[in-house]
Amino acid sequence: MTTFKPRRDAMVFVTALWAITLVPSTVLAQSWPTKPVKLIIPYAAGGPTDILGRVISQPLGEALGQAIVIENRPGIGAIVGAQAVAKSPADGYTLLLGDINLSVNPALYKTLPYDAKTELVPVSMVAAAPLVLVVNAGSPYSTLADLVAAARKNPGKVTFGSAGAGNTTHLVPELLKASQNIEATHVPYKGAGPAVIDLASGRIDFVISGLSGVQAMVAAGKLRALAITGDKRANVMPLVPTFAEAGVPLPDAKLGSWWGILVPTGTPPAIIAQLNQAIAKALASPDTKARLSAQNIEPMASTPQIFGDWIKSEADRWASVLQRAQIKPE
């Protein structure tokens, strides 16, 4: 999460400057929105992306003067939801809460039913959060070292669930496998929520997910947290060591998860500017900050340009990770 802090002041300045240059054209968007705005979550309900979307939907709706309607469109590494937005009318009424899949899907799939570079336009970063590795509370693995040792002793028998191929919940376990030279079997789901449910039921061995998606089950004693990404422990789980503290540093996964909002290409610049300002206002709300902080999620607004640059830089960074993990396009 600290990745963005050095440029935060610059981001605020660029946001203001960018908005000022569009002031004359905002007149064109004065009639928008006149009806509820749909926010598509490309994962099943219950996971970190879904939780984030529901937290920001109310303050974002208040900033826009219209209700934000959540629609879960899970499937195939967020492809179903992204395609739905990419093919929607470019009128500002359909938004995508996207994540790392925007950066890695082109490297994971030989063909996609949409082109994120030409059919989706970045509006703003929204948030970032660390990830935590959890196991079933009845699991024999009390530490990360226990889990790694089991995977090394029985190659391929240890299983991990993810929110879908290419998601951070898939890529970070691949980093873990590569760094420790171990084998574990990937079990993809349509979202982190279903994966966590199966983990609690004992059907898989571990999941690396956002804290917001597992915190309640950890607190209820159904799951056990073994390690967290990033360079510091989480305030909500102070007893859980970082991966580095647990003896398995994962510098490529320092930021963990990140999210941002996109719209179909062709959406009027004035609407994008208005939406960008509304997102910044929603994330600046003390109540929103408190609710996200409780989930250990850091709000992170930006300009469209900065978000677009971030998507590209993530694509470049994870391409080498995919290559090292020998993950080839399907």
N, C-alpha and C positions, 0 to 999 in steps of 0.2 A: 504493500500500500504506500510505502514511503517513496515509491518510484515517481509519483506525480508531484510530491511536495515541493521539490526545487523549482518547479515551473508554475506553481499555483498562482503567485502574484502576476506572472506574465499572462497566465490564462485569463485571470480576471480582467486585465487590461485589454487583451485581445478580444474578449467577449464584448466588452463595452464598445471598443472601437468598431468591431464588426456590426454590432447592433445599430450604432449611429449611422453607419454608411447605408443602412437599409431603412432608415426612418421614413423617407419619402414613399417607399413602396409598401409600407405597412398599411397604408390607407386601403390597399387592395384586399387586405385580410380582415378588415373591420367586421365583415359579415361572418367570419369564421371564428369559432364554431357555432352553428345554429342547432346542433343536435348532439347526442352523446358520441363520444370518440371511443373507438375500439382499440384496446391494447392486447395484442396477441402474445401469449406466452408459449414458446415452442417446446414446452415440457409439460408433464403431467402435474396435477395439483399436489401440493405438499412439499415440493423441493425448494431449494434456496431461491431460484429464479421466480417461482410462483409467489413465494413469501414476499420477496422484494417488490414484485409488481403490485401486490395487494397493499403493501405499506405505502407506496408512492401514489397509488391511484387516487386516493381521496384528496391529498393536498394539490396534486396536479389538476384534478377536476375543478377544485376551488379556484386555482389560478387561471384556468381557462373559462370558467363560468359554465361548464357543462360536465355531466357525469362521465367518468371513465369506466367503460365496461370491459371486464377481464374475459378473455376467451382463450382457453387452453387448447393448443393444437399440437400435441406431442407426436413424435415419430421420427425415426431415421436420423438421429443426430441433429435434431432441430431443423431438418430440411423441410418437413411438412409446414411448420409455422412460418419459416422464412419465405418459402414459395408462396404461401397464401398472401403475405404482405407484398411481395415483389409483383404479384399479378393483380393487386387491388387497384382501384382508381386512385390517381395521384391527387386526392382532394383534401388530405390532412385528416381524414376520419378513420384511417387504419394505421396503427403504429406497431412496430416490432420491438420487443425487449430482447435484444440480441446479446450474444456472449462470444466466447472464444471460437465457437463453431464458424463464425463469420470468417475467421482467419485461417482455420485449418481444413475446413471441408473441401476446398479446391484441391488440397494435397491428398485428401483421404479418398476422394471419389473421382473416377475417370470422367464421369459425366454428372451434371447437376441439372435439375429442372428450372434453375434460375441462375442468374449471374449477379452475385452480390456487388461486383464492381460497377455494373452498368444499370442494374435494376433497383438498387437500394441506395438511399442517400443518408449519411450519418447526420444526426441532429445534435446529440450531446452524449457524453459519458454520463453515467448515472451513479455507479458505485463500484467498490472493490471490496474483497473480503478474503481472509485466509481460509484454508481448507483443513479439515481434521480427519485423521484416520481413526475409524471406529470399528470395533468388533462386537459380537454378541456378548452380553454380560456373562453368559455361561461358557464362553470360549476358553480354551486352555491357554490362550495367548494373553499374558498379563503385561507384556512389554512389546515394543516394536522389535526388539532383538529376538524375542520368542517367535514372532510371526516370520521374520526373515529366516531364522534357523529352520523352521518347519518347511518353508518354501524351498529352501536349499536341500533339505533332506529328502523331500518328496516332490520333485519337479512336476509342475502342472496340476498337482492335486489341490493346492490352495486356490480358492476362487475369490474373485472380487467383482462387485457390481458397479455399474456406472449409469449415468444419465443418458448414455448413448455414445457411439463412436465419435472421437474427436473432441468431446467435452473435456473440461479439466478433470472431471471425475474419472475419466479414462486415461488421459495423458499423464497425470501425476503418478498413478500406479505404474505406468510404463516407465517413467523416470526412476521410480523406486526399483523396479525390476532390473533396469539397465545398470543403475549405480551399484547394486548388490550382486549382480550376475546371478539372478534367480529366475525361476519360471513360475508364473501364476496364470490361471485361466480367467479370461475376461468374459463376464456375463452382462451384456448390454440391456438396458431397460429403456422405457419411454420417458424417463425422468428420474431424478434422484429419490423422489418420494417412494415409488414402488421398490427401488433397490434397497432403501433403508428398511422398508416393511419386511422384505424377504430376509434381510440381515437379522432383524429382530426375531424372525421366525426360525432362524438357524439354517436357512437354505443356502446361504453363501457365507464366506469366511470374513471378508472385510469390505469396507466402502471408504473412499476418501471423498468427503462431501463438505459443503459449506456448513458452518456452525448452526446457522438458522434452521437447517433441515434435520439436524440430529440432536440439538440441544435439549429438547423436551424429553426425548427418549433416554438420553444420558442422565438427566436429572431424575427420571423415573426409575433408573436402575435397570433398564432394558438393554442398554448399550454401554460399552466401555471405551473411552477415548484413550488412544495410545500416543498420539503425536500430532502437532499442528504445524502447518507451513508458516513461513515468515521468519523474521528475526527476533520476535518477542512473543511471550505467552499471551493468551487471550484473557481479558479482564473477566470474562464470564466463565472461564475454565483455567484458573490460575495454577492448578496442580498438574495440568497437562504439559509435558515438555515440548519444545520445538523439535523438529526432525533433527536439527543439528545437536541439540542437547541429548537426544535419544541415540546419537551416534551415527545418524544417516543424513548428512546435510544434503539438501536439494535446492541449490541456488537458482536453478531455472524455474522453480515453482514459488519464488519469493512472493510474488503478488497474489498468487492463488486465483480466485475467480474475479472476473470483471464483467460489467454489463453496460449497455448503452441503448439509446433509442434511435431507430431508423424509420424512414418513410419511403414509399415508392418514388422512384426517379420521376421527375416531372412535377412534383409537388411545388407549388409557387414559393419562391424565396421568401416572400413576406410571411407566409404561413410557417415556414421553417424557422424564421427569426422569432415569430411570436411564440412558437412551441419551445424553442430554445430558452427564451426568457422565462416562460412558465415553468420549465423543468428546474431552472436555477432557483426560482422563487420557491418551488415546492421543496427542494432539497435544503434550502436555507431555513425552513420552518423549524423552530426549536422542538416541536412535537415530533416531526419527522426524524430529526437528528437523534432524539432520545430513543425512538422506536427502533431505528436502525442500529444504534449503538448497543442496544440490548441484545441484538443478534450478532454483534461484532462486525457489522457492515459499515463501511465508511462512505458517506455520500461524496460524490466527485463529479461536479458539473464541468462542462468544457465547451469550447466552440465546436462547430461541426468539423472544421479543419483539423483541430487537434485530435478529435475522435477518429477521423479518417486516417490520419497519420499513425495513430496507435494501432488500428486494425492492420495496417500494412506492416508495421514493425513486428507485431505479434506473428504475422504470417511468416516473415523471414526468420524469426527466432525459433518458432516451433517446427519449421521445415527441417532444421538440422536435428531436432529432437526426434522427429518421426523417422528420419534416416537412420539415426543411431539405434532406435528401437526396432528397425527393420519392418516398419509398418508401411505397406505398399498400398497404392490406390486400389479400391475395389471396383 
